[in-house]
Amino acid sequence: MKRLLSSLLTTVTYVAAFVYFFPLLWMFVTGFKNEGEAVIMPPAIFFDPTLDNYRTIWDSGIGSFLGNSFIIVGISTMFALFLGVSAAYALSMFGIKRADDILFWFISTKLLPAVGVMIPVYIVFKKLGLLDSHISLILIYTAMNIPLAVWMMRSFFKDIPYEIIESTQVDGATGLQGFFQVTLPLVKPGVISTALLCFVFAWNEFLFGVNLTYTDSSTMPVFMASFMTQEGLFWAKMSAVATTAVLPSVILGFFTQKQLVQGLTMGAVKG
């Protein structure tokens, strides 16, 4: 009976994994079809694959959009981590007064819909001359991810006994030495998992990207939307763009999966 239940659970797990993975697989396959095969019903399972869609999107300048995304998302993720880890460490270890209120303020900034601040943000950046610039999206994405970084890293730091910090002080280490040499290595899986989530959220952001940029600083989601025209949706080309867009996140997740799983089970999902 136990062996039967184990086999049944394994089968259900594989089926569930396939169901979640199937849309990505279908998107990947559609990127190698022509536009007619991409929309035909019933779907064409057997077809002659082509690279024309990938040639088209590369000729359309996808490289500059990829570069913009890497620059903006990479810098904003580093800033969000630096500020979020610092704030979380202070709120977790040093008994700051009204720390819970500060944490609630951080998370309350996520309750306001992005569209609710779109107009004032647009006006401010226009007055500062920052529209269609990397700086505008870097600032927005950093602010967007700081609450996530603070809350996740706080749960990791809370799992570390304060006695460890006291022992580093007894050994003569300064606060910064104890943080970088002892505390930070202990929460390394949490830092990696937080960085990956910040990267993914910023990489997929569309609303600010499409409203605050025009040509010079547009990101991948904006480029993908350009294939939604009055003539219709170019499904094959959109699938090729989407496949290219998700590759960085998939590659990062693959190489950091061990740290990601360890981080998410270490304390990030705890209250």
C-alpha positions as CSV (number, residue, x, y, z in Angstrom):
1,M,0.0,0.0,0.0
2,K,2.8,2.4,0.9
3,R,4.6,1.7,-2.4
4,L,1.3,2.2,-4.3
5,L,0.7,5.6,-2.6
6,S,4.3,6.6,-3.3
7,S,3.9,5.8,-7.0
8,L,0.6,7.6,-7.1
9,L,2.0,10.7,-5.5
10,T,5.0,10.6,-7.9
11,T,2.6,10.4,-10.8
12,V,0.5,13.3,-9.6
13,T,3.6,15.4,-9.0
14,Y,4.8,14.8,-12.6
15,V,1.4,15.5,-14.0
16,A,1.1,18.8,-12.0
17,A,4.6,19.8,-13.1
18,F,3.8,19.1,-16.7
19,V,0.6,21.2,-16.5
20,Y,2.5,24.1,-15.1
21,F,5.3,23.7,-17.6
22,F,3.1,23.1,-20.7
23,P,2.3,26.8,-21.4
24,L,6.1,27.5,-21.6
25,L,6.6,24.5,-23.8
26,W,3.8,25.6,-26.1
27,M,5.2,29.2,-26.3
28,F,8.6,27.8,-27.1
29,V,7.2,25.5,-29.9
30,T,5.1,28.3,-31.3
31,G,8.1,30.5,-31.7
32,F,9.3,28.1,-34.5
33,K,6.0,28.2,-36.4
34,N,4.9,30.6,-39.1
35,E,2.0,32.9,-38.4
36,G,-0.5,30.7,-40.1
37,E,0.5,27.6,-38.2
38,A,0.5,29.5,-35.0
39,V,-3.2,30.4,-35.2
40,I,-4.6,27.4,-37.0
41,M,-7.3,25.4,-35.2
42,P,-6.9,22.6,-34.3
43,P,-3.2,23.4,-33.5
44,A,-0.6,22.1,-35.8
45,I,1.5,19.6,-33.8
46,F,3.7,18.5,-36.7
47,F,5.2,21.3,-38.7
48,D,8.4,22.4,-40.4
49,P,10.3,24.5,-37.8
50,T,11.7,27.9,-38.9
51,L,13.9,30.5,-37.4
52,D,12.3,33.3,-39.4
53,N,10.6,34.7,-36.3
54,Y,13.9,34.9,-34.4
55,R,15.5,36.6,-37.4
56,T,12.7,39.1,-37.5
57,I,12.8,40.1,-33.9
58,W,16.6,40.4,-34.0
59,D,16.3,42.6,-37.1
60,S,13.7,44.6,-35.2
61,G,16.3,45.6,-32.6
62,I,15.6,43.3,-29.7
63,G,19.2,43.5,-28.7
64,S,18.9,47.1,-27.5
65,F,15.7,46.2,-25.5
66,L,17.5,43.3,-23.9
67,G,20.5,45.5,-23.0
68,N,18.1,48.1,-21.4
69,S,16.4,45.4,-19.4
70,F,19.7,44.0,-18.1
71,I,21.1,47.4,-17.1
72,I,17.9,48.7,-15.5
73,V,17.0,45.5,-13.7
74,G,20.5,44.6,-12.7
75,I,21.3,48.0,-11.1
76,S,17.8,48.3,-9.5
77,T,18.2,44.8,-8.0
78,M,21.6,45.7,-6.5
79,F,20.2,48.9,-5.0
80,A,17.1,47.2,-3.6
81,L,19.3,44.4,-2.1
82,F,21.7,46.9,-0.5
83,L,19.0,49.1,1.0
84,G,16.7,46.2,1.9
85,V,19.3,44.0,3.5
86,S,20.6,47.0,5.5
87,A,17.1,47.9,6.7
88,A,16.1,44.4,7.5
89,Y,19.3,43.8,9.5
90,A,18.7,46.9,11.6
91,L,15.0,46.1,12.2
92,S,15.8,42.5,13.1
93,M,18.8,42.8,15.4
94,F,18.9,46.2,17.1
95,G,15.5,46.5,18.8
96,I,14.5,49.7,17.0
97,K,11.5,51.3,18.5
98,R,8.2,50.8,16.6
99,A,10.0,48.4,14.3
100,D,6.6,46.7,13.5
101,D,5.1,50.1,12.4
102,I,8.1,50.7,10.1
103,L,7.7,47.2,8.6
104,F,3.9,47.9,8.1
105,W,4.8,51.1,6.4
106,F,7.1,49.2,4.0
107,I,4.5,46.7,3.1
108,S,1.7,49.3,2.9
109,T,3.5,50.9,-0.1
110,K,2.7,47.7,-2.0
111,L,-1.1,48.0,-1.4
112,L,-1.4,51.0,-3.7
113,P,-2.1,50.0,-7.3
114,A,0.7,51.1,-9.6
115,V,-1.8,52.9,-11.9
116,G,-2.8,55.1,-8.9
117,V,0.7,56.7,-8.8
118,M,1.3,56.7,-12.6
119,I,0.3,60.3,-13.3
120,P,2.2,62.0,-10.4
121,V,5.3,59.9,-11.1
122,Y,5.1,60.8,-14.8
123,I,4.8,64.5,-14.0
124,V,7.7,64.5,-11.5
125,F,10.0,62.7,-13.9
126,K,8.9,65.0,-16.8
127,K,9.8,68.1,-14.6
128,L,13.2,66.5,-13.8
129,G,13.9,65.6,-17.4
130,L,14.1,61.9,-16.6
131,L,11.5,60.5,-19.0
132,D,12.9,57.8,-21.4
133,S,16.0,57.3,-19.3
134,H,17.5,54.4,-17.4
135,I,17.5,56.4,-14.2
136,S,13.7,56.7,-14.1
137,L,13.1,53.0,-14.2
138,I,16.0,52.2,-11.9
139,L,14.5,54.5,-9.3
140,I,11.0,53.0,-9.8
141,Y,12.1,49.4,-9.7
142,T,14.4,50.0,-6.7
143,A,11.5,51.5,-4.7
144,M,9.2,48.7,-5.9
145,N,11.4,45.9,-4.7
146,I,12.7,47.4,-1.4
147,P,9.6,46.3,0.6
148,L,10.0,42.8,-0.7
149,A,13.7,42.7,0.1
150,V,13.1,44.1,3.6
151,W,10.3,41.6,4.5
152,M,12.1,38.6,3.1
153,M,15.5,39.4,4.6
154,R,14.0,40.3,8.0
155,S,12.6,36.7,8.3
156,F,16.1,35.3,7.5
157,F,17.8,37.6,10.0
158,K,15.2,36.7,12.7
159,D,16.3,33.1,12.4
160,I,19.9,34.0,13.5
161,P,20.4,34.0,17.3
162,Y,21.6,37.3,18.5
163,E,24.2,35.5,20.6
164,I,26.1,35.0,17.4
165,I,26.5,38.7,16.9
166,E,27.4,39.1,20.6
167,S,30.1,36.5,20.2
168,T,31.7,38.4,17.3
169,Q,31.7,41.5,19.4
170,V,33.4,39.7,22.2
171,D,36.1,38.4,19.8
172,G,36.8,42.1,18.9
173,A,35.1,42.3,15.6
174,T,33.5,45.6,14.6
175,G,29.8,45.7,13.6
176,L,30.6,45.7,9.9
177,Q,33.2,42.9,10.3
178,G,30.7,40.8,12.1
179,F,28.0,41.5,9.5
180,F,30.1,40.7,6.4
181,Q,32.2,37.9,7.9
182,V,29.6,36.0,10.0
183,T,26.0,37.2,9.6
184,L,25.8,37.7,5.9
185,P,27.3,34.3,5.0
186,L,24.6,32.7,7.2
187,V,21.8,34.3,5.2
188,K,23.4,33.8,1.7
189,P,20.6,31.6,0.5
190,G,18.1,34.2,1.5
191,V,20.0,36.9,-0.3
192,I,20.1,34.9,-3.5
193,S,16.4,34.0,-3.4
194,T,15.5,37.6,-2.6
195,A,17.7,38.9,-5.5
196,L,16.1,36.4,-7.9
197,L,12.6,37.5,-6.9
198,C,13.5,41.2,-7.2
199,F,15.1,40.5,-10.6
200,V,12.0,38.6,-11.9
201,F,9.5,41.3,-10.7
202,A,11.5,44.1,-12.2
203,W,12.2,42.2,-15.4
204,N,8.5,41.5,-16.0
205,E,7.2,45.0,-15.1
206,F,5.3,46.6,-17.9
207,L,3.2,49.6,-16.7
208,F,6.0,52.0,-15.8
209,G,8.2,50.7,-18.6
210,V,5.6,51.6,-21.3
211,N,4.6,54.9,-19.8
212,L,8.0,56.4,-18.8
213,T,10.0,55.3,-21.8
214,Y,9.7,55.9,-25.6
215,T,12.6,54.6,-27.6
216,D,16.0,54.9,-25.8
217,S,15.2,53.0,-22.5
218,S,12.3,50.7,-23.4
219,T,12.5,47.2,-21.9
220,M,11.6,43.7,-23.1
221,P,7.9,43.8,-22.0
222,V,7.5,47.0,-24.0
223,F,9.1,45.4,-27.1
224,M,6.8,42.4,-26.8
225,A,3.8,44.6,-26.8
226,S,4.8,46.1,-30.1
227,F,3.7,42.9,-31.8
228,M,0.1,43.7,-30.8
229,T,-1.1,45.8,-33.7
230,Q,-4.3,46.9,-35.4
231,E,-3.7,44.1,-37.9
232,G,-3.9,41.6,-35.1
233,L,-1.6,39.6,-32.8
234,F,1.5,38.1,-34.3
235,W,1.5,35.0,-32.1
236,A,4.5,33.3,-33.6
237,K,6.7,36.4,-33.3
238,M,5.3,37.2,-29.8
239,S,6.2,33.6,-28.7
240,A,9.7,34.1,-30.0
241,V,10.1,37.3,-28.1
242,A,8.6,35.8,-25.0
243,T,10.9,32.8,-25.2
244,T,13.9,35.2,-25.4
245,A,12.5,37.2,-22.5
246,V,12.1,34.4,-20.1
247,L,15.5,32.8,-20.8
248,P,17.5,35.0,-18.4
249,S,15.1,34.2,-15.5
250,V,15.1,30.5,-16.3
251,I,18.9,30.4,-16.5
252,L,19.3,32.3,-13.3
253,G,16.8,30.0,-11.6
254,F,18.6,26.9,-12.9
255,F,22.0,27.9,-11.6
256,T,20.6,29.2,-8.2
257,Q,18.0,26.6,-7.6
258,K,19.8,25.0,-4.7
259,Q,20.2,28.3,-2.9
260,L,16.7,29.4,-3.9
261,V,15.0,26.3,-2.4
262,Q,17.2,26.5,0.7
263,G,16.4,30.2,1.1
264,L,12.6,29.8,0.7
265,T,12.5,27.0,3.2
266,M,15.0,28.7,5.6
267,G,12.6,31.4,6.8
268,A,11.3,33.6,4.0
269,V,7.8,32.1,4.1
270,K,7.5,32.4,7.9
271,G,5.6,35.1,9.6
